Amino acid sequence: MSASTTRYGTYGYRFAEQQIGPLFRPFAIGFDRVIDTNYDWDGMKRVDGPLYLLQYTVSGRGAIRIGDTHHTLEAGQVFLVDIPGDHRYYLPEGSGHWEFYFTLFRQQHAEGLWNDIIRKLGNVPTLPADSPVVRTLRSLYAEAQNDRLQDAYQASTAVYQLLMDLLRSASADQQTRGNWPNMVRRAAELIEHDCVSYSNLDEIAAAAGASKFHLSRAFTRYVGMPPMTYITKLRMERAAELLRSSNYHASTIAQQLGYSSASYFTKVFHQWVGCTPGEFREGRATATIDRLNIYT
């Protein structure tokens, strides 16, 4: 039976090292359905690493232990793990089957992106079947199945697309305020209402009714940055607006935004925007901008 008429399969990739550039290298791409409870992988016993593994459940039920935490994997759930690593994934007793897409790729050049994805999404996120990540997984498998990943550059592009879709999914989840815990939503609203008055984390945590440790950790997870960084972001966006729409001196803007000195304000502005307030106002270092949006 030809590859194009076989529903399930696994396709392996090995590339020579002479290609130019920092390429992302797939190791294996597959779509599988298991019914045998002998399906059992221990991340500490594998010898094919170092690799990253993404596995997305299409139907049925699987299970994974990551460290001391156990997860049941239903349709729509994906797990992300390092190989080697302290995990074990398997077909649990009582599960009729487990159907999934998976991709394994080399860790080289991908470590920073992968760690950022894990930090934002966790190891076992849930993704809708029509999400960009799942669409890319299906497309990636189709490309592999039909032998269309024929060089290292094309394969690297496919892996990079998958990583970008994961990051995009993490950002989309962060931006959906309905998913934020109450203390995070309350803190964000307080900061947005008055980004000048709050000067330390203790004040924000007290106003939000939370400990500063738990608030900082949760805020960073859901908003994508710590509370004090969020304050600086809003202040810099406001500074850019004032520089474009008013004749206020930089020292006046600094004072309005809660900075004790114009020199420190200039330093922070340069770090975030890439030029001094004066250069931004005159348009010497950047194109004319009506509104500056800062994303992290």
N, C-alpha and C positions, 0 to 999 in steps of 0.2 A: 504494500500500500504506500502511495507517495506521501511525502511530508504534508502536502496541502490538504490531503483528505484524512490525515490522522489527527484526531482532536487533541490528544495529549502527547507530550514529548518534552525532552530536555536537550538543550543544545549548548555545547561547551565551546569556549573560545580561549585561544592562546595566541599572543601576538609577540613578534620579535621585538627586540629592544631598540632597534635603530631609528624608529620614528622620531620626528622632531617635535618637541613641545611636551608640556605636562599633561599627558592623556589619561583619561579615566578608562580603566580596562575591565570589561565584563569577564566574568569567569564562567558563569552558566546562567541560562535563561530557560524557564520552564513553566509548564501548566500541567498539573497532575491531579489525580484522584486516587486516594488510598483507602483501602478497606481492611487492611491487615494490621492488627494491633502490634505486630513486630516493627511497624514504622516508628522509630524511636531514635532521635539524634541527641547525643550528649556533646555540648559545645566544648567541653574540656578534653574530649577524647579524639576530636577530629584532627586530621593531619594535613588538610587541604588549605589551611589559612596561611597568613592572615587575610581575612576576607570580611566584607560586610554582607549581611543577609537581610533582605526584605521579603516577607511572605504574606500574601493577602488572601484571606478566606473568601471564597466565592459561595460555597454552600457546605452543609454538613457542620461538623464540630471538631475542633482540635483542642490542644491544651499546650501550655508552655509554663515552665518555671524559670524565672529570672532572679537569681540570687535566692532569697527566701520568699519571694512573692509568686503566687500561682494565679494563672489567668485561664479562663475558658475562652476559646476563640470561636466566635460565631460569625456568620456571614457579615461582611463589612469591616471586620477587624483585621488589622495588619500588625505584625510584630517586626521590630528592627533590633538586630543583635550583632555583636562582634563575634568573629570566629578567629582564634579560640576565645571562649568566654564562659562565665558561670551561668549556663542555661541548659535546659533540656526541653525539647518540643517533641510531641508524640500524639498518636491517635489514642484517645482515652477509652477505657471500657465503656460500653454502652453507646458509643458513637457508630452509627452505621457507615459513615464515610466522612472524608475530609477532602474537599476540592479547593485548590488554591493555585494562584500564580506566584512565582518566586523569581528573584534575581539575586545572584551572587556577583560581587565585583571586588576588585583589588582595592586595598586601603590606600595605596599610594596616591597622593595628591587630593584625596577626598576627605581626609581626616577632619579638617576644619568645618567643612559643610556638614558632614555626618554628625559631628558632635553638636553643632548648632541645631540641627533637626531634632536630635534626641532631647536636647535641653528644652525645646519649645513644644514638641509633640508628645514626649515620653516614649517609652519602648513599645506600648501597645495602644496606639490611637485607633479610633473608628473613622472610616472614610466612606462617604456615599458611593454607590456603584457608578454614578455619573460624574464623580470628581475627576479633576485633571490627572491625579496620580493614577487612578484605576484605568482611565482611558489610555494613558501612556504605557502602563503595564501591558494592556491588551495589544496595543500597537507594537510594542517592543517584542512581544512574543510572536506576533504575526510576521514581523520583519525577520526574526530568527528562523521561524518555521519555513518561510519561503526563501531562505538563503539570501537575504538582502543586506545583511551586515557583513560586508565583504572586505572592509579594511579598518584599521585601527582608528582612523579619524572619524569615520561614520559611527563606529561602535561607541567611541568616546562621547560623541554628540548625543547619542541616545541615552547613555547613563547620566550625562550632565542634565538633560531635559528632565529625567526622573527626579534628580536631586532638587532641581529648581521647582518642580511641581510640589514636592514635599514641603519645601520652604514656603511656597506660596500658600499651601494649605494651612501651615502653621500660622502665617500672618492673617489669613482670612478668619481663622478661629479666634485669634487674639482680637481682631477688630469687631467681632460680634459681641456687643456688650451684654446681650442676654446670657452669654456663657460665663460672664465674670461673676465671682463671688460678691456678695453685698459690700464687704469691706473694701474691695478693690474698686467697685463702681463708685462708692461713696468718696474714697480718696481721690479718684480721678475727677469727679465732679467738683470737689473742693479746690483742687489745684487749677482746674479750668476756669472756675469762677474768680479765683484770685491767686495768680501765680507769683505775685509779688510778696505777699505777707508771709508766706511759709518759707522759712529759711533753714529748717532742719527736719529730719525724719521723725523725731519725737513729737513735734507739733502736729504733723500730718497724722501719725498713728493715733494720737490722743483724740484728734477731731474725728477720725474715722472709727474710733472705738475698738482698736485692735492693738496688739503688741507690735512694736516696730519690726521684730524679727519675722513674724508671720506675714505682716503686711508687705514688707520688702520682698520676701520670697514669692508671695502670690502675685503681687503687682508686676514683678519682673516677668513672671510666667505668662500672665494674661495680656499685659499691655506691651510687653516686648522690651522694656527698659525699667530700671529702678525709678522710684518716685522722684528722687532729686534730679535725675537725668531728664525726666519728663517735664519737670519745672523749667529746667534750662532750655529744653526744646521750645516750650511755649514762649519763654522770654525772648529767645532769638527770633522766632517768627514775628513776635510783636515788635521787636527792635527793627527788623527789616521793614515792617509796615510803616513805622514812624519815620524811618530814614527816607522812605520814598514819598510819604504823604505830608511831611511837615518840614519846617526849617529849624527844628530843635537842634541845639548843639549836642554832640555825643555825650558830653558830661550830664546834660539834662536828661537825655534818654536813659543813661546809666542809672541816674538817681530815681527816675520814674519806675524802673524795672527792679529796683532793690539792690543795686550794686553800690558799694561804698566809694568806689573810685572809677574814674573814666578809663584808666589804664587797664584795670582788671577786666572791665567790661569789654574793652577793645581786644584783649587777649582771648577771652572766651568767644567773642563773635568771630574772630579769625579762625579759631579752632573748629567752629561749627560750619562756617560759611565759606572759608577759604580766602577771605580778604578782610581788610579793615573796614570799619563802618564808613569812613570817608570814601574809600575806593568803591564800596557798594553804592553809596549815594550818588557818586559821580558816574558810575557805570564804567570805570576804567578797567576793572578786573573781572567784570561779569556783564552779561547781556542785560538790557533793561528788563526788570522783573516787576510786575505789578503786585504779585503775592508770592512769598517764599514758603514752600511746604518742605518740612524737614522730616525725613523718614529714617529709621534706624533698623 
